Amino acid sequence: MRHLLSTKGIDRATAVGILDVAEDMADVATREVKKLPTLRGKTVINLFFEDSTRTRTSFELAAKRLSADLVTFSAKGSSVSKGESLKDTAQTLAAMGADAVVIRHSASGAAHVLAQSGWIDAAILNAGDGTHEHPTQALLDAYTMRKRLHGVASRGRDLDGLRVTIVGDILHSRVARSNVWLLEALGASVTLVAPATLLPSDLSTWPVTYGYSFDAALDQSPDVVMMLRIQAERMSAAFFPNAREYAREWGLDDERLDRLRADTMVMHPGPMNRGLEISARAADSPRSTVLEQVANGVSIRMAVLYLLLSGEREADQ
């Protein structure tokens, strides 16, 4: 694996392998010294053109736990804010000797451009590009599902037969896209639920079923309900009349929470708009995996950095 740009094309064996390595990385967090020497001498650069808390922080912690040298580069306060192009920024990072670049960008395809341009000879990790994909979020979501399902017996397991319902702003969600392709590879079935205005216009090539009624989807007794944030910052028009109507029709409120099975997982990639797409009681219930997802993000990102850079390290020796 040279880069991680997308979950599309990842096969089941590769996906399970990444999740298994993350299991090993999670063990590091239980040690007195939460550190491995694996990437000592490697330089990881976080290149964030968009604001982020969870993803940026967990990539920072993952790199540090693997003993890599870390530089976090924010577009705000940098030369990017003065008009520097992605190419010039990449070449600057190349001159600094970057071994891996974790990039978040508002433009869909930015990570692919960086990986394929030849501007920099480094592993590229897509930490979210526009409305395209967010592969490590999908991996940590799948890891969280697997841990809830199988506990300590998770290693080597896929998600065969799991029924996942993803609800909300599918149109603008890179998390939804990455989850669809990864969950298919792992054997899960996915149903998308949203207002018609917040579904992509053509879903014929997506391995999903879809509908417009959250209540009808709940009647199918899903194993996982994943709520998505309304991404107002990516909307240039009104996609639904008002927040109250959205919450009434597509929000996981207390009434819908009570309809779920006791073992149904409630997921949200964060940040949450409590009272809009999810009620406070749903977010804080025992069914909720929200805090587990945050913790598991470090293990997944350690695994991905390890798989991208340790093989290169061994090849160089």
C-alpha positions in Angstrom: 0.0 0.0 0.0 1.6 3.2 -1.2 -1.2 5.7 -0.5 -4.6 5.7 1.2 -6.8 7.9 -0.9 -10.1 6.1 -1.0 -11.9 3.0 0.3 -13.2 2.2 -3.2 -11.2 -0.8 -4.4 -10.0 -2.0 -1.0 -10.8 -5.8 -0.9 -12.0 -7.7 2.1 -8.7 -9.2 3.0 -6.9 -5.9 2.9 -9.7 -4.2 5.0 -9.6 -7.0 7.6 -5.8 -6.8 7.7 -5.9 -3.1 8.5 -8.4 -3.7 11.2 -6.3 -6.4 12.7 -3.2 -4.2 12.8 -5.4 -1.6 14.5 -6.2 -4.2 17.2 -2.4 -4.5 17.8 -2.0 -0.7 17.9 -4.9 -0.5 20.4 -2.9 -2.6 22.8 -0.3 0.1 23.0 -2.7 2.4 24.7 -3.0 0.0 27.6 0.8 0.1 28.3 2.4 2.3 30.9 4.6 3.8 28.1 2.3 4.4 25.1 5.0 4.4 22.5 6.5 2.2 19.8 9.8 2.9 18.0 8.5 1.7 14.7 8.6 5.0 12.7 11.6 6.6 14.4 13.4 8.8 11.8 10.3 9.2 9.7 8.6 12.6 9.2 4.8 12.9 9.1 3.3 16.2 8.0 -0.3 17.1 8.7 -1.5 19.4 6.0 -4.9 20.8 6.9 -6.6 23.3 4.6 -9.9 22.8 6.6 -10.6 23.1 10.3 -10.5 19.8 12.2 -10.4 18.6 15.7 -10.8 14.9 15.9 -9.0 13.9 12.7 -6.0 16.2 13.1 -5.5 15.4 16.8 -5.8 11.7 16.3 -3.3 11.7 13.4 -0.9 13.8 15.6 -1.3 11.3 18.5 -0.9 8.3 16.1 2.4 9.7 14.7 3.8 10.5 18.1 2.9 7.0 19.5 4.9 5.5 16.6 7.8 7.8 17.3 7.7 9.7 14.0 8.7 13.3 13.8 5.6 15.4 13.3 4.8 18.7 11.7 1.3 20.1 11.8 0.7 22.6 9.0 -2.5 24.7 9.0 -3.5 26.8 6.0 -4.5 29.6 8.3 -1.5 31.6 9.2 0.6 30.0 6.5 1.7 31.0 3.0 -1.5 29.3 1.7 -3.5 32.2 3.1 -1.2 34.5 1.0 -2.2 32.6 -2.2 0.4 29.8 -2.3 -0.7 26.9 -4.5 -1.0 23.3 -3.5 1.9 22.5 -5.8 4.2 25.0 -4.2 3.1 23.9 -0.8 3.8 20.2 -1.7 7.2 21.0 -3.1 8.1 22.9 0.1 7.1 19.9 2.2 9.2 17.7 -0.2 12.2 19.8 0.5 11.6 19.3 4.2 12.0 15.5 3.7 8.4 14.4 4.4 7.8 10.7 4.4 4.0 10.9 4.7 1.6 13.8 4.2 -1.9 13.7 5.8 -4.0 16.1 3.8 -7.5 17.5 4.4 -8.7 19.8 1.7 -12.0 21.4 0.7 -11.6 20.4 -3.0 -12.7 16.9 -3.9 -9.8 15.0 -5.4 -7.0 17.1 -3.8 -5.4 14.0 -2.2 -5.4 12.2 -5.6 -3.8 15.2 -7.3 -1.1 15.3 -4.6 -0.4 11.6 -4.9 -0.3 11.4 -8.7 1.3 14.7 -9.5 4.9 13.8 -8.9 5.4 17.0 -6.8 6.3 15.0 -3.7 7.7 11.5 -3.1 5.8 10.7 0.0 2.9 8.5 1.1 -0.4 10.5 0.9 -3.2 9.9 3.3 -6.6 11.4 2.5 -8.0 12.9 5.7 -11.0 14.2 3.9 -11.3 15.9 0.5 -14.3 18.0 -0.2 -17.4 15.8 -0.5 -15.4 12.9 -1.9 -14.0 10.5 0.7 -12.7 10.2 4.2 -11.2 6.7 4.3 -9.7 6.6 7.8 -13.1 7.6 9.2 -14.8 4.7 7.5 -12.0 2.4 8.8 -12.5 3.5 12.4 -16.3 3.2 12.0 -15.9 -0.4 10.8 -13.4 -1.1 13.5 -15.9 0.2 16.1 -18.6 -2.0 14.7 -16.4 -5.1 14.7 -15.3 -4.4 18.4 -19.0 -4.1 19.5 -19.9 -7.3 17.6 -17.0 -9.5 18.5 -15.1 -8.0 21.4 -11.8 -9.7 22.1 -12.5 -12.2 19.4 -12.5 -9.5 16.7 -9.2 -10.4 14.9 -9.7 -11.8 11.5 -13.4 -11.0 11.4 -15.4 -9.1 8.8 -18.9 -7.6 9.0 -20.7 -10.2 6.9 -24.5 -9.8 7.2 -24.4 -6.6 9.3 -27.3 -4.2 8.3 -26.2 -0.5 8.4 -28.5 2.4 7.9 -26.9 5.8 7.2 -29.2 8.8 7.7 -28.9 12.4 6.8 -26.8 14.6 4.5 -25.6 11.9 2.2 -25.1 14.4 -0.7 -22.3 16.3 1.0 -20.9 13.5 3.1 -17.4 12.1 2.4 -17.9 9.8 5.4 -21.0 8.2 3.8 -19.2 7.6 0.6 -16.1 6.0 2.2 -18.4 3.9 4.5 -20.5 2.6 1.6 -17.5 1.1 -0.3 -15.7 -0.2 2.8 -18.8 -1.8 4.3 -19.5 -3.5 1.0 -16.0 -5.0 1.0 -16.5 -6.2 4.6 -19.8 -7.9 3.7 -22.3 -5.5 5.3 -25.4 -4.2 3.6 -26.1 -0.5 3.6 -29.3 1.5 3.4 -29.2 5.3 2.9 -32.0 7.5 4.2 -32.3 11.2 3.5 -34.6 13.8 2.0 -34.6 13.5 -1.7 -32.6 16.8 -2.0 -29.8 15.3 0.2 -29.3 12.2 -1.8 -26.9 12.1 -4.9 -28.8 12.3 -8.1 -27.6 8.9 -9.4 -27.1 6.0 -7.0 -27.2 3.3 -9.6 -23.5 2.5 -9.2 -23.6 2.5 -5.4 -23.9 -0.9 -3.7 -26.8 0.3 -1.5 -30.6 0.5 -1.1 -32.1 3.9 -0.3 -35.3 5.6 0.8 -36.7 8.8 2.2 -38.4 7.6 5.3 -36.4 7.1 8.5 -39.3 5.4 10.2 -39.7 2.9 7.4 -36.0 2.1 7.7 -36.3 1.6 11.4 -39.0 -1.0 10.7 -36.3 -3.1 9.1 -34.5 -3.4 12.5 -31.0 -2.3 11.5 -28.0 -3.4 13.4 -26.3 0.0 13.1 -27.8 3.5 12.7 -25.3 6.0 11.6 -26.4 9.7 11.8 -24.7 12.3 9.7 -24.2 16.0 10.4 -26.0 18.5 8.3 -23.1 20.2 6.5 -24.4 23.7 6.1 -20.9 25.1 5.2 -21.1 23.0 1.9 -24.7 24.1 1.0 -25.3 27.0 -1.4 -29.1 26.6 -1.3 -31.9 25.5 0.9 -32.1 21.7 0.9 -35.0 21.4 3.5 -37.5 24.0 4.8 -36.2 24.3 8.3 -34.3 22.6 11.1 -37.5 21.7 13.0 -38.9 19.8 10.1 -35.6 18.0 9.5 -35.3 16.9 13.1 -38.9 15.7 13.0 -38.5 13.6 9.9 -34.9 12.5 9.9 -33.6 13.1 13.4 -32.8 10.3 15.9 -35.0 11.6 18.6 -35.9 9.9 21.9 -39.0 8.2 20.4 -37.0 6.6 17.5 -34.3 5.7 20.0 -36.8 3.7 22.0 -37.8 1.8 18.9 -34.3 0.4 18.4 -33.2 -3.0 19.6 -31.2 -2.9 22.8 -28.0 -4.0 20.9 -28.4 -1.6 17.9 -25.4 0.6 17.6 -25.9 4.4 17.3 -23.0 6.0 15.5 -22.1 9.6 14.5 -18.7 10.8 13.0 -18.9 14.1 14.8 -19.2 16.9 15.4 -22.8 16.4 16.5 -25.7 18.9 16.2 -27.6 17.8 19.2 -31.3 18.3 18.8 -31.1 18.4 15.0 -29.8 15.0 13.7 -29.6 13.3 17.1 -31.0 13.9 20.6 -28.9 14.3 23.6 -30.3 11.1 25.1 -29.4 9.1 21.9 -25.9 10.6 21.8 -25.2 9.6 25.4 -27.1 6.3 25.5 -25.3 2.9 26.1 -26.1 2.2 22.4 -23.9 5.1 21.3 -20.4 4.5 20.0 -19.5 8.1 19.6 -16.7 8.2 22.2 -15.5 4.8 21.1 -15.2 6.1 17.5 -12.9 8.9 18.7 -10.7 6.6 20.7 -10.5 4.0 17.9 -9.5 6.7 15.5 -6.0 6.8 17.0 -5.6 3.0 16.6 -6.7 3.0 13.0 -4.5 6.0 12.1 -1.5 4.3 13.8 -2.2 1.2 11.8 -2.4 3.1 8.5 0.8 5.1 9.2 2.5 1.8 10.1 1.4 0.0 7.0 2.3 2.9 4.7 5.7 3.7 6.2 7.1 0.6 7.9 7.2 -1.4 4.6 9.1 1.5 3.0 11.5 1.5 6.0 12.2 -2.2 5.6 12.7 -1.8 1.9 15.2 1.0 2.4 17.4 -1.1 4.8 
